[in-house]
């Protein structure tokens, strides 16, 4: 069996963002800083070669 191309913690980070709808809330839920959470999700996207989330800057809202 081939190993996964990503860390399962990256998948957990992605799921938390989807469930909460926010990087900030997801970071609080799983006990990571927003920057670490973002790096995990970005790493997952790179491993899967797909954009999983559309990020919007707070300045554009």
C-alpha positions as CSV (number, residue, x, y, z in Angstrom):
1,X,0.0,0.0,0.0
2,X,1.3,3.5,-0.9
3,X,1.8,6.0,1.9
4,X,-0.4,9.1,1.9
5,X,1.1,12.1,0.2
6,X,0.1,14.3,3.2
7,X,0.1,14.3,7.0
8,X,-3.3,13.4,8.5
9,X,-3.0,16.5,10.7
10,X,-3.2,18.5,7.5
11,X,-6.5,16.8,6.7
12,X,-7.7,17.5,10.3
13,X,-6.8,21.2,9.9
14,X,-8.7,21.4,6.6
15,X,-11.7,19.7,8.1
16,X,-11.7,22.1,11.0
17,X,-11.7,25.1,8.6
18,X,-14.6,23.7,6.6
19,X,-16.6,22.9,9.7
20,X,-16.1,26.2,11.3
21,X,-16.0,28.4,8.2
22,X,-13.0,30.3,9.5
23,X,-9.3,29.9,9.8
24,X,-9.4,31.8,13.1
25,X,-12.2,29.7,14.7
26,X,-10.6,26.4,13.3
27,X,-7.3,27.4,14.8
28,X,-8.9,28.0,18.2
29,X,-10.8,24.7,18.0
30,X,-7.7,22.5,17.3
31,X,-5.2,24.6,19.3
32,X,-3.0,25.9,16.6
33,X,-2.0,29.4,15.5
34,X,-3.7,30.7,12.4
35,X,-0.4,30.7,10.6
36,X,0.4,27.1,11.4
37,X,-3.2,26.1,10.4
38,X,-2.8,28.0,7.1
39,X,0.5,26.3,6.4
40,X,-1.0,22.9,7.1
41,X,-3.9,23.5,4.7
42,X,-1.6,24.9,2.0
43,X,0.6,21.8,2.4
44,X,-2.4,19.6,1.9
45,X,-3.4,21.6,-1.2
46,X,0.2,21.2,-2.6
47,X,0.2,17.5,-1.8
48,X,-3.1,16.9,-3.6
49,X,-2.3,19.4,-6.4
50,X,-5.6,21.1,-5.9
51,X,-7.0,24.3,-4.4
52,X,-9.4,23.2,-1.7
53,X,-10.4,26.6,-0.3
54,X,-10.9,30.0,-1.7
55,X,-9.3,32.5,0.6
56,X,-10.7,36.0,0.9
57,X,-8.7,38.7,2.6
58,X,-10.4,40.6,5.4
59,X,-9.5,43.9,3.6
60,X,-11.8,42.9,0.7
61,X,-14.8,42.3,2.9
